[in-house]
């Protein structure tokens, strides 16, 4: 891949991973738009690593608390906020791991990589996000996360394996409908992304072991670095905007893009 193609993939992945607009959908569409080659699994792993580092750094206080809590959880103790968070993150991640494995074994993930599917999911789940954001109460914060909510948000996250749905979008949708305020919903969604991206990265890595060479390692490092910067920028902007702006701008973008994709797919 050329340097421009690497930067384009990294920036798109970084910007869209945490915004509720679907990073997987954008990456699938990229070759259609540019006419360039698919970025390949190695670059996918690299940009996942970049976005993972960004979310860990941005939420370093919550992540540190959860990691310390994980140690207590492994000793059978759920007596701190960190241990509670670690437990709920594990519970919320189980559905996407199970469904993701089923999709991969049956080849369903490849069957869903189409413009029409992305168009419909972009449009439908964008409208669902708008509905949840407008009708959901804002009476709870991320510190009030409950086990039943982790289960429901985890099930919602599994649906995001369908390209165009958006992992962050659908988990934020679920959280908003459960009564979490916008900042709390986004925070829980971002924290849930950490074990999910980590698991996805490990799974992708298994497919590229033995394929790496010096040039590919160099390209992957560049992609990871730019994905990190783009993801950090997206996180900072979104979390700040949520103090005064709803999710409507993202919904408008999804509706416009989804409609355009459907016109293209069925024309």
Secondary structure as UniProt FT lines:
FT   HELIX           3..18
FT   TURN            19..21
FT   HELIX           23..34
FT   HELIX           41..58
FT   HELIX           60..74
FT   TURN            75..76
FT   HELIX           81..106
FT   HELIX           108..111
FT   HELIX           115..135
FT   HELIX           142..144
FT   HELIX           147..159
FT   TURN            160..161
FT   TURN            163..164
FT   HELIX           167..177
FT   TURN            178..179
FT   HELIX           182..208
FT   TURN            209..211
FT   HELIX           214..241
FT   TURN            242..244
FT   HELIX           248..266
//
